[in-house]
Amino acid sequence: MHSPSQVADMLNVSLSLIYKLVNQGVLQCYRIGSAIRITDEQIQEFLAEKKSDAPKTKRRRNQRLRDIEL
C-alpha cells in the first residue's frame, strides 16, 4: 500500500492532483483512520481507465508547399 505522496512520485504528478482524484472518486483508495492508502491494483485500474479514455489523435500528413509565388 502506498501513501498519496508515494503515488504522486510514482506517476510523476503533483500531490494535490492525487488528493483531487481521490476526493472525486476517480482514484480508489483505502482510508485507515485519517490516512489514505492506495494499492498497486488501484493504481493499475486507474491507469487502465485513463488509457482507454485517451482521445485518439489523427495523424497529420505533411503538407507540401506547391506553386508558391515569391
N, CA, C and O of each residue as an XYZ file, in Angstrom:
280
protein
N       0.851     -1.178      0.000
C       0.000      0.000      0.000
C       0.894      1.237      0.000
O       1.946      1.273      0.638
N       0.445      2.236     -0.728
C       1.249      3.438     -0.901
C       0.515      4.661     -0.352
O      -0.715      4.720     -0.359
N       1.276      5.614      0.113
C       0.708      6.894      0.544
C       0.459      7.749     -0.697
O       1.031      7.483     -1.753
N      -0.385      8.768     -0.582
C      -0.597      9.670     -1.720
C       0.703     10.288     -2.232
O       0.868     10.480     -3.436
N       1.611     10.594     -1.331
C       2.895     11.164     -1.734
C       3.693     10.188     -2.595
O       4.290     10.580     -3.598
N       3.700      8.931     -2.204
C       4.407      7.915     -2.980
C       3.776      7.734     -4.359
O       4.480      7.586     -5.358
N       2.449      7.747     -4.403
C       1.749      7.587     -5.683
C       2.038      8.773     -6.596
O       2.242      8.600     -7.797
N       2.054      9.966     -6.033
C       2.377     11.156     -6.829
C       3.770     11.026     -7.432
O       3.976     11.363     -8.597
N       4.719     10.544     -6.652
C       6.076     10.334     -7.161
C       6.101      9.260     -8.246
O       6.786      9.410     -9.258
N       5.356      8.182     -8.033
C       5.323      7.083     -9.000
C       4.757      7.530    -10.342
O       5.250      7.129    -11.397
N       3.717      8.364    -10.295
C       3.044      8.797    -11.520
C       3.594     10.112    -12.058
O       3.170     10.593    -13.108
N       4.536     10.681    -11.331
C       5.154     11.954    -11.726
C       4.109     13.071    -11.876
O       4.102     13.818    -12.855
N       3.234     13.154    -10.875
C       2.215     14.209    -10.828
C       2.280     14.869     -9.454
O       3.000     14.411     -8.566
N       1.529     15.936     -9.292
C       1.545     16.648     -8.015
C       0.726     15.900     -6.959
O      -0.193     15.144     -7.273
N       1.084     16.132     -5.732
C       0.356     15.543     -4.614
C      -1.080     16.049     -4.584
O      -2.001     15.295     -4.269
N      -1.271     17.320     -4.910
C      -2.628     17.877     -4.904
C      -3.510     17.195     -5.948
O      -4.713     17.049     -5.730
N      -2.936     16.776     -7.076
C      -3.717     16.058     -8.088
C      -4.163     14.705     -7.553
O      -5.294     14.285     -7.801
N      -3.301     14.025     -6.833
C      -3.671     12.729     -6.247
C      -4.834     12.908     -5.277
O      -5.795     12.139     -5.314
N      -4.754     13.920     -4.406
C      -5.855     14.167     -3.470
C      -7.140     14.521     -4.216
O      -8.222     14.088     -3.819
N      -7.035     15.287     -5.271
C      -8.206     15.655     -6.067
C      -8.845     14.409     -6.685
O     -10.065     14.249     -6.637
N      -8.030     13.530     -7.261
C      -8.544     12.304     -7.869
C      -9.190     11.394     -6.833
O     -10.210     10.762     -7.109
N      -8.604     11.325     -5.650
C      -9.170     10.515     -4.566
C     -10.507     11.103     -4.120
O     -11.483     10.369     -3.967
N     -10.562     12.412     -3.911
C     -11.796     13.056     -3.450
C     -12.912     12.967     -4.477
O     -14.086     12.908     -4.110
N     -12.563     12.958     -5.762
C     -13.562     12.826     -6.825
C     -13.990     11.376     -7.031
O     -14.954     11.107     -7.749
N     -13.280     10.447     -6.408
C     -13.597      9.032     -6.572
C     -13.020      8.429     -7.842
O     -13.329      7.287     -8.182
N     -12.194      9.175     -8.537
C     -11.585      8.686     -9.773
C     -10.482      7.682     -9.459
O     -10.318      6.688    -10.166
N      -9.736      7.942     -8.410
C      -8.683      7.038     -7.946
C      -9.158      6.426     -6.637
O      -9.316      7.125     -5.637
N      -9.384      5.128     -6.649
C      -9.876      4.436     -5.462
C      -8.777      4.348     -4.410
O      -7.589      4.326     -4.733
N      -9.192      4.298     -3.148
C      -8.220      4.214     -2.062
C      -8.855      3.566     -0.848
O     -10.062      3.331     -0.806
N      -8.025      3.285      0.132
C      -8.478      2.847      1.449
C      -8.188      3.969      2.421
O      -7.133      4.601      2.361
N      -9.133      4.214      3.319
C      -8.916      5.196      4.379
C      -8.801      4.430      5.690
O      -9.725      3.735      6.111
N      -7.662      4.574      6.311
C      -7.402      3.919      7.592
C      -7.226      5.037      8.602
O      -6.162      5.651      8.692
N      -8.284      5.294      9.363
C      -8.296      6.477     10.217
C      -8.281      7.692      9.314
O      -9.149      7.840      8.455
N      -7.317      8.549      9.497
C      -7.211      9.721      8.629
C      -6.218      9.496      7.484
O      -6.042     10.357      6.622
N      -5.573      8.322      7.491
C      -4.566      8.029      6.466
C      -5.221      7.482      5.203
O      -6.174      6.706      5.270
N      -4.706      7.891      4.070
C      -5.146      7.392      2.772
C      -4.067      6.454      2.258
O      -2.883      6.792      2.255
N      -4.489      5.269      1.822
C      -3.558      4.297      1.261
C      -4.116      3.783     -0.064
O      -5.316      3.549     -0.205
N      -3.224      3.616     -1.021
C      -3.609      3.212     -2.370
C      -2.785      1.985     -2.739
O      -1.562      1.980     -2.602
N      -3.474      0.940     -3.213
C      -2.784     -0.300     -3.569
C      -2.271     -0.239     -5.007
O      -2.680      0.609     -5.801
N      -1.368     -1.163     -5.313
C      -0.868     -1.276     -6.685
C      -2.013     -1.570     -7.655
O      -2.044     -1.042     -8.767
N      -2.951     -2.412     -7.228
C      -4.088     -2.758     -8.077
C      -4.943     -1.530     -8.383
O      -5.400     -1.359     -9.513
N      -5.160     -0.685     -7.391
C      -5.948      0.532     -7.601
C      -5.238      1.478     -8.563
O      -5.887      2.136     -9.377
N      -3.931      1.550     -8.477
C      -3.162      2.391     -9.400
C      -3.283      1.842    -10.815
O      -3.493      2.603    -11.759
N      -3.152      0.519    -10.970
C      -3.245     -0.098    -12.294
C      -4.637      0.087    -12.899
O      -4.758      0.343    -14.097
N      -5.687     -0.038    -12.085
C      -7.054      0.186    -12.568
C      -7.227      1.622    -13.043
O      -7.823      1.865    -14.092
N      -6.712      2.563    -12.282
C      -6.793      3.975    -12.656
C      -6.086      4.214    -13.983
O      -6.628      4.880    -14.866
N      -4.881      3.676    -14.129
C      -4.122      3.874    -15.362
C      -4.812      3.221    -16.556
O      -4.801      3.773    -17.657
N      -5.411      2.056    -16.347
C      -6.117      1.373    -17.435
C      -7.325      2.185    -17.889
O      -7.592      2.283    -19.086
N      -8.055      2.768    -16.940
C      -9.207      3.607    -17.290
C      -8.760      4.847    -18.049
O      -9.393      5.237    -19.030
N      -7.684      5.461    -17.606
C      -7.192      6.676    -18.261
C      -6.673      6.369    -19.661
O      -6.812      7.185    -20.572
N      -6.080      5.201    -19.831
C      -5.575      4.830    -21.152
C      -6.731      4.670    -22.130
O      -6.631      5.105    -23.277
N      -7.821      4.056    -21.695
C      -8.956      3.856    -22.592
C      -9.721      5.151    -22.827
O     -10.422      5.275    -23.832
N      -9.601      6.126    -21.913
C     -10.280      7.409    -22.071
C      -9.510      8.378    -22.961
O     -10.052      9.400    -23.380
N      -8.262      8.066    -23.249
C      -7.428      8.985    -24.023
C      -7.981      9.131    -25.434
O      -8.273      8.134    -26.095
N      -8.127     10.369    -25.897
C      -8.642     10.565    -27.255
C      -7.627     10.088    -28.284
O      -6.419     10.256    -28.122
N      -8.146      9.498    -29.331
C      -7.265      9.062    -30.404
C      -6.927     10.267    -31.261
O      -7.809     11.009    -31.695
N      -5.666     10.447    -31.492
C      -5.248     11.587    -32.298
C      -5.097     11.151    -33.741
O      -4.654     10.042    -34.041
N      -5.476     12.047    -34.612
C      -5.330     11.767    -36.030
C      -3.939     12.185    -36.461
O      -3.423     13.224    -36.048
N      -3.371     11.387    -37.265
C      -2.039     11.685    -37.764
C      -2.169     12.627    -38.949
O      -2.900     12.352    -39.900
N      -1.471     13.710    -38.883
C      -1.498     14.674    -39.977
C      -0.394     14.343    -40.966
O       0.731     14.007    -40.598
N      -0.749     14.449    -42.197
C       0.268     14.288    -43.223
C       1.002     15.604    -43.386
O       0.445     16.681    -43.177
N       2.230     15.492    -43.754
C       2.986     16.708    -44.035
C       2.400     17.375    -45.267
O       2.255     16.756    -46.321
N       2.076     18.609    -45.119
C       1.530     19.347    -46.251
C       2.679     19.901    -47.069
O       3.643     20.456    -46.541
N       2.547     19.735    -48.357
C       3.589     20.222    -49.247
C       3.229     21.618    -49.725
O       2.068     21.939    -49.978
N       4.226     22.401    -49.835
C       4.027     23.754    -50.346
C       4.289     23.714    -51.848
O       5.429     23.576    -52.291
N       3.234     23.835    -52.608
C       3.353     23.769    -54.064
C       2.953     25.095    -54.691
O       2.104     25.827    -54.183
N       3.574     25.360    -55.766
C       3.198     26.504    -56.596
C       3.144     27.806    -55.812
O       2.196     28.580    -55.945
N       4.135     28.038    -55.019
C       4.185     29.284    -54.263
C       4.941     30.310    -55.088
O       6.061     30.074    -55.542
N       4.308     31.435    -55.266
C       4.968     32.525    -55.978
C       5.639     33.423    -54.956
O       5.032     33.848    -53.973
N       6.887     33.696    -55.212
C       7.627     34.541    -54.282
C       7.722     35.941    -54.778
O       8.315     36.792    -54.115
